[in-house]
Amino acid sequence: MYDMKSMKAEEFISDEEIQATLRYADENKDNMEVLDAIIAKAKLGKGLSHREASVLLACDNEEKLQEIYDLARQIKEDYYGNRIVLFAPLYLSNYCVNGCLYCPYHAKNKHISRKKLTQDEIRREVMALQDMGHKRLAIELGEDPVNNPIEYVLESINTIYNIKHKNGAIRRVNVNIAATTVENYKKLHDAGIGTYILFQETYNKKSYEELHPTGPKHDYAYHTEAMDRAQEGGIDDVGLGVLFGLEGYRYEFAGLLMHAEHLEAVHGVGPHTISVPRVKKADDIDPEAFDNGISDEIFEKIIALIRVAVPYTGMIISTREGKTVREKALELGISQISGGSRTSVGGYVEEEPDDDNSAQFDVSDRRTLDEVLNWLITLGYVPSFCTACYREGRTGDRFMSLCKSKQILNCCHPNALMTLKEYLEDYASEDTKKKGLAMIESELKKIPNEKVRQIAAQHLAEISEGKRDFRF
């Protein structure tokens, strides 16, 4: 029997299969019998294959599209309720040896301001983030074995976890760094990271190699197989993503779902998160140079179909997108967003000057974290800073078993309310606090399990007295 764990990138992301999938989708996009059968399967809430989802992506029948959007909303509600997890990126260094054509960090860009934070500078950045109210970070840095070795990453993680400032503490560090070795993934696991995130950028091997002409990232197989090495290194939760706009979106969509299917089949756990970034303007980067840009309408369709096809995954949208797009995306499947983000190295301590070109991309949503929370509450979402699952060992297949059985709500919803109460007590504006407290009172009554509701009510009452960090 063939060992699936030995599969190579070009086997589980097969160009031949993707091309066949796109042909099948074109042949069946107007076939009502096929469409109805796929939608009926999707309504079971167990997900769709890459072929089935690709048929729906190709379909432009307005009635069927409305069914898909309605279903995406329902699936998100069933699996994640009305909670939205908040996080912030923290850029440690923009030194990079790669030649990626879509990223301003590329090695040939000689006029970008190169920066690398010292541990003292990291402390100041983290305290600035804690003063906003953040509890969960995603650290980002370029690939440079001299300036950004794994030892620097590990030291930085340790520094972040050991900063206690006023009532602030970073409870979970997610990591977005270049593909590395099993040994290094073991070190990241031992350092206590949350999710390891790595964007594929594009699943089209030919385009991938053209877009990464130089540097270690040029190796398509090594990059694409990174999640398998991360799992082998003990990291339970991994996050996928493509950079929409580099290649045809239908190709990327099929490849992304095939990657999710591969992880589920081989490791028993699909992606903990899927991110949906689009190419954006940055220093030395013009998004119009890439001819595969997608409209907001197509972008929303992709988000809805990822939610339908991979119902259990967390879905992330960053401040690459503006308020209007993010609001629609929340409705269709997004469960995690960034807030108050800075994409330059050292951007939280000092406001980014107009001539600072060290950012990885232009931020479209420049609202403060408090403004984002106020907006979410007004829309009826519960902002959450919860990280209890990581601390309690509900990761990997343990999290997924609870999520797929729709039982994770019993853990996450009470904790979301408690972390929101912490934020309201420590950081919120008066208007946000007023709206947030009213929401907590209303949401507490909706918790179906009486025992959980009583415990949550007790903990919520204790938060004002300084008792924190509850773990359902």
Secondary structure as UniProt FT lines:
FT   HELIX           4..6
FT   HELIX           9..12
FT   HELIX           15..28
FT   TURN            29..30
FT   HELIX           32..42
FT   TURN            43..45
FT   HELIX           50..58
FT   HELIX           62..80
FT   TURN            81..82
FT   STRAND          83..93
FT   TURN            101..102
FT   TURN            104..105
FT   TURN            107..108
FT   HELIX           119..132
FT   STRAND          136..141
FT   TURN            145..147
FT   HELIX           150..161
FT   STRAND          164..165
FT   TURN            166..167
FT   STRAND          168..169
FT   STRAND          172..176
FT   HELIX           182..190
FT   TURN            191..192
FT   STRAND          196..197
FT   HELIX           205..211
FT   HELIX           216..218
FT   HELIX           220..224
FT   HELIX           226..232
FT   TURN            233..234
FT   STRAND          238..242
FT   HELIX           249..267
FT   STRAND          273..275
FT   TURN            283..284
FT   HELIX           287..289
FT   TURN            291..292
FT   HELIX           296..309
FT   TURN            311..312
FT   STRAND          314..317
FT   TURN            319..320
FT   HELIX           323..332
FT   STRAND          336..338
FT   TURN            345..349
FT   TURN            354..355
FT   HELIX           369..379
FT   STRAND          382..384
FT   HELIX           388..391
FT   TURN            392..393
FT   HELIX           396..404
FT   TURN            405..406
FT   HELIX           409..426
FT   HELIX           430..444
FT   TURN            445..446
FT   HELIX           450..463
FT   TURN            464..466
//
